[in-house]
């Protein structure tokens, strides 16, 4: 949705964040894989950066999100990616909460991001139904 507003460095970091989140539960399903591919296309990245293997390492990269807008985009799009399979497992929610802490975003904002992501997901499913029926 808003990934085009990020600069190239932020886009690459976003990919790292999303990959880390969707791999947290040990299962990357088709919906999650598709979300990553769509994000890659939307951001104009030829290839994905190498995956990050720890939250501590990932946290050191988050300083590229300097503005409140870029931090909000990161969280909104990350919550949306985490909901790709219709729910957010606790392991992924824990990472989202820790990301909020790192980015100095109040944890209660996750609910706002989640509500918007749910609405967007519902609209997307309705659109697919209209198009493919």
Phi and psi restraints in degrees (value plus and minus 20) as a CYANA .aco file:
   2 UNK   PHI    -140.2  -100.2
   2 UNK   PSI     -10.6    29.4
   3 UNK   PHI     -82.3   -42.3
   3 UNK   PSI     -48.1    -8.1
   4 UNK   PHI     -84.0   -44.0
   4 UNK   PSI     -36.7     3.3
   5 UNK   PHI    -101.9   -61.9
   5 UNK   PSI     -29.3    10.7
   6 UNK   PHI    -107.2   -67.2
   6 UNK   PSI     130.5   170.5
   7 UNK   PHI     -99.9   -59.9
   7 UNK   PSI     152.7   192.7
   8 UNK   PHI     -79.6   -39.6
   8 UNK   PSI     -61.5   -21.5
   9 UNK   PHI     -83.8   -43.8
   9 UNK   PSI     -62.3   -22.3
  10 UNK   PHI     -85.7   -45.7
  10 UNK   PSI     -56.8   -16.8
  11 UNK   PHI     -83.6   -43.6
  11 UNK   PSI     -63.1   -23.1
  12 UNK   PHI     -85.0   -45.0
  12 UNK   PSI     -61.0   -21.0
  13 UNK   PHI     -84.8   -44.8
  13 UNK   PSI     -59.9   -19.9
  14 UNK   PHI     -76.6   -36.6
  14 UNK   PSI     -63.9   -23.9
  15 UNK   PHI     -79.1   -39.1
  15 UNK   PSI     -61.6   -21.6
  16 UNK   PHI     -82.1   -42.1
  16 UNK   PSI     -63.4   -23.4
  17 UNK   PHI     -81.9   -41.9
  17 UNK   PSI     -69.6   -29.6
  18 UNK   PHI     -84.3   -44.3
  18 UNK   PSI     -63.2   -23.2
  19 UNK   PHI     -80.8   -40.8
  19 UNK   PSI     -61.6   -21.6
  20 UNK   PHI     -83.0   -43.0
  20 UNK   PSI     -63.0   -23.0
  21 UNK   PHI     -84.5   -44.5
  21 UNK   PSI     -70.7   -30.7
  22 UNK   PHI     -91.7   -51.7
  22 UNK   PSI     -38.3     1.7
  23 UNK   PHI    -110.0   -70.0
  23 UNK   PSI     -24.5    15.5
  24 UNK   PHI     -82.1   -42.1
  24 UNK   PSI     -55.2   -15.2
  25 UNK   PHI    -110.2   -70.2
  25 UNK   PSI     -15.2    24.8
  26 UNK   PHI      61.3   101.3
  26 UNK   PSI     -20.5    19.5
  27 UNK   PHI    -150.5  -110.5
  27 UNK   PSI     103.9   143.9
  28 UNK   PHI    -131.4   -91.4
  28 UNK   PSI      82.0   122.0
  29 UNK   PHI    -104.2   -64.2
  29 UNK   PSI     157.9   197.9
  30 UNK   PHI     -80.9   -40.9
  30 UNK   PSI     -60.9   -20.9
  31 UNK   PHI     -82.5   -42.5
  31 UNK   PSI     -62.9   -22.9
  32 UNK   PHI     -87.7   -47.7
  32 UNK   PSI     -60.5   -20.5
  33 UNK   PHI     -83.4   -43.4
  33 UNK   PSI     -61.9   -21.9
  34 UNK   PHI     -84.0   -44.0
  34 UNK   PSI     -59.8   -19.8
  35 UNK   PHI     -79.9   -39.9
  35 UNK   PSI     -63.1   -23.1
  36 UNK   PHI     -84.1   -44.1
  36 UNK   PSI     -61.4   -21.4
  37 UNK   PHI     -84.4   -44.4
  37 UNK   PSI     -62.7   -22.7
  38 UNK   PHI     -83.5   -43.5
  38 UNK   PSI     -61.8   -21.8
  39 UNK   PHI     -83.1   -43.1
  39 UNK   PSI     -62.8   -22.8
  40 UNK   PHI     -79.4   -39.4
  40 UNK   PSI     -64.6   -24.6
  41 UNK   PHI     -84.8   -44.8
  41 UNK   PSI     -66.0   -26.0
  42 UNK   PHI     -80.8   -40.8
  42 UNK   PSI     -54.2   -14.2
  43 UNK   PHI    -108.5   -68.5
  43 UNK   PSI     -26.0    14.0
  44 UNK   PHI      49.9    89.9
  44 UNK   PSI      10.5    50.5
  45 UNK   PHI    -111.3   -71.3
  45 UNK   PSI     110.5   150.5
  46 UNK   PHI     -89.4   -49.4
  46 UNK   PSI     -57.6   -17.6
  47 UNK   PHI    -166.5  -126.5
  47 UNK   PSI     140.6   180.6
  48 UNK   PHI    -105.0   -65.0
  48 UNK   PSI     125.2   165.2
  49 UNK   PHI     -87.2   -47.2
  49 UNK   PSI     141.5   181.5
  50 UNK   PHI     -79.5   -39.5
  50 UNK   PSI     120.6   160.6
  51 UNK   PHI     -83.9   -43.9
  51 UNK   PSI     127.0   167.0
  52 UNK   PHI    -110.8   -70.8
  52 UNK   PSI     119.4   159.4
  53 UNK   PHI    -124.4   -84.4
  53 UNK   PSI     -23.5    16.5
  54 UNK   PHI    -165.9  -125.9
  54 UNK   PSI     128.8   168.8
  55 UNK   PHI     -85.1   -45.1
  55 UNK   PSI     -54.9   -14.9
  56 UNK   PHI     -81.1   -41.1
  56 UNK   PSI     -63.8   -23.8
  57 UNK   PHI     -86.6   -46.6
  57 UNK   PSI     -61.7   -21.7
  58 UNK   PHI     -81.6   -41.6
  58 UNK   PSI     -62.1   -22.1
  59 UNK   PHI     -80.2   -40.2
  59 UNK   PSI     -51.2   -11.2
  60 UNK   PHI     -90.0   -50.0
  60 UNK   PSI     -38.3     1.7
  61 UNK   PHI    -110.7   -70.7
  61 UNK   PSI     -32.3     7.7
  62 UNK   PHI     -91.1   -51.1
  62 UNK   PSI     -31.4     8.6
  63 UNK   PHI     -86.8   -46.8
  63 UNK   PSI     -30.0    10.0
  64 UNK   PHI     -92.0   -52.0
  64 UNK   PSI     -35.9     4.1
  65 UNK   PHI    -112.1   -72.1
  65 UNK   PSI      60.4   100.4
  66 UNK   PHI     -98.1   -58.1
  66 UNK   PSI     -53.6   -13.6
  67 UNK   PHI    -117.6   -77.6
  67 UNK   PSI     135.5   175.5
  68 UNK   PHI     -77.9   -37.9
  68 UNK   PSI     -57.1   -17.1
  69 UNK   PHI     -81.7   -41.7
  69 UNK   PSI     -66.9   -26.9
  70 UNK   PHI     -86.4   -46.4
  70 UNK   PSI     -55.6   -15.6
  71 UNK   PHI     -87.4   -47.4
  71 UNK   PSI     -60.2   -20.2
  72 UNK   PHI     -86.2   -46.2
  72 UNK   PSI     -59.5   -19.5
  73 UNK   PHI     -81.9   -41.9
  73 UNK   PSI     -65.1   -25.1
  74 UNK   PHI     -76.5   -36.5
  74 UNK   PSI     -67.5   -27.5
  75 UNK   PHI     -89.7   -49.7
  75 UNK   PSI     -64.4   -24.4
  76 UNK   PHI     -79.4   -39.4
  76 UNK   PSI     -68.9   -28.9
  77 UNK   PHI     -89.5   -49.5
  77 UNK   PSI     -53.0   -13.0
  78 UNK   PHI     -89.0   -49.0
  78 UNK   PSI     -62.1   -22.1
  79 UNK   PHI     -83.8   -43.8
  79 UNK   PSI     -61.3   -21.3
  80 UNK   PHI     -80.5   -40.5
  80 UNK   PSI     -61.9   -21.9
  81 UNK   PHI     -86.5   -46.5
  81 UNK   PSI     -59.5   -19.5
  82 UNK   PHI     -84.2   -44.2
  82 UNK   PSI     -47.6    -7.6
  83 UNK   PHI    -109.3   -69.3
  83 UNK   PSI     -13.6    26.4
  84 UNK   PHI     -75.1   -35.1
  84 UNK   PSI     -51.9   -11.9
  85 UNK   PHI    -118.0   -78.0
  85 UNK   PSI      -4.8    35.2
  86 UNK   PHI      73.5   113.5
  86 UNK   PSI     -30.2     9.8
  87 UNK   PHI    -172.7  -132.7
  87 UNK   PSI     143.3   183.3
  88 UNK   PHI    -135.0   -95.0
  88 UNK   PSI      87.4   127.4
  89 UNK   PHI     -81.8   -41.8
  89 UNK   PSI     136.1   176.1
  90 UNK   PHI     -76.9   -36.9
  90 UNK   PSI     -57.9   -17.9
  91 UNK   PHI     -81.5   -41.5
  91 UNK   PSI     -58.0   -18.0
  92 UNK   PHI     -94.7   -54.7
  92 UNK   PSI     -57.7   -17.7
  93 UNK   PHI     -83.1   -43.1
  93 UNK   PSI     -58.1   -18.1
  94 UNK   PHI     -80.5   -40.5
  94 UNK   PSI     -61.1   -21.1
  95 UNK   PHI     -86.9   -46.9
  95 UNK   PSI     -62.9   -22.9
  96 UNK   PHI     -79.7   -39.7
  96 UNK   PSI     -61.0   -21.0
  97 UNK   PHI     -83.8   -43.8
  97 UNK   PSI     -63.1   -23.1
  98 UNK   PHI     -86.6   -46.6
  98 UNK   PSI     -55.5   -15.5
  99 UNK   PHI     -82.4   -42.4
  99 UNK   PSI     -62.9   -22.9
 100 UNK   PHI     -77.6   -37.6
 100 UNK   PSI     -64.0   -24.0
 101 UNK   PHI     -79.7   -39.7
 101 UNK   PSI     -67.6   -27.6
 102 UNK   PHI     -82.1   -42.1
 102 UNK   PSI     -55.7   -15.7
 103 UNK   PHI    -110.7   -70.7
 103 UNK   PSI     -20.7    19.3
 104 UNK   PHI      38.9    78.9
 104 UNK   PSI      22.0    62.0
 105 UNK   PHI    -124.6   -84.6
 105 UNK   PSI     109.8   149.8
 106 UNK   PHI     -75.7   -35.7
 106 UNK   PSI     113.7   153.7
 107 UNK   PHI     -77.2   -37.2
 107 UNK   PSI     -51.2   -11.2
 108 UNK   PHI     -83.3   -43.3
 108 UNK   PSI     -38.6     1.4
 109 UNK   PHI     -88.4   -48.4
 109 UNK   PSI     -41.8    -1.8
 110 UNK   PHI     -76.4   -36.4
 110 UNK   PSI     -59.3   -19.3
 111 UNK   PHI     -82.5   -42.5
 111 UNK   PSI     -58.4   -18.4
 112 UNK   PHI     -85.6   -45.6
 112 UNK   PSI     -65.8   -25.8
 113 UNK   PHI     -82.3   -42.3
 113 UNK   PSI     -60.3   -20.3
 114 UNK   PHI     -85.5   -45.5
 114 UNK   PSI     -62.9   -22.9
 115 UNK   PHI     -80.8   -40.8
 115 UNK   PSI     -63.9   -23.9
 116 UNK   PHI     -86.5   -46.5
 116 UNK   PSI     -61.3   -21.3
 117 UNK   PHI     -82.6   -42.6
 117 UNK   PSI     -59.7   -19.7
 118 UNK   PHI     -82.8   -42.8
 118 UNK   PSI     -64.6   -24.6
 119 UNK   PHI     -82.9   -42.9
 119 UNK   PSI     -64.2   -24.2
 120 UNK   PHI     -83.3   -43.3
 120 UNK   PSI     -60.0   -20.0
 121 UNK   PHI     -83.4   -43.4
 121 UNK   PSI     -63.3   -23.3
 122 UNK   PHI     -81.7   -41.7
 122 UNK   PSI     -64.2   -24.2
 123 UNK   PHI     -83.5   -43.5
 123 UNK   PSI     -60.2   -20.2
 124 UNK   PHI     -82.3   -42.3
 124 UNK   PSI     -64.1   -24.1
 125 UNK   PHI     -83.7   -43.7
 125 UNK   PSI     -60.0   -20.0
 126 UNK   PHI     -83.6   -43.6
 126 UNK   PSI     -61.8   -21.8
 127 UNK   PHI     -83.0   -43.0
 127 UNK   PSI     -64.2   -24.2
 128 UNK   PHI     -79.3   -39.3
 128 UNK   PSI     -61.0   -21.0
 129 UNK   PHI     -81.8   -41.8
 129 UNK   PSI     -63.8   -23.8
 130 UNK   PHI     -84.8   -44.8
 130 UNK   PSI     -61.1   -21.1
 131 UNK   PHI     -92.5   -52.5
 131 UNK   PSI     -63.4   -23.4
 132 UNK   PHI    -116.8   -76.8
 132 UNK   PSI     -14.5    25.5
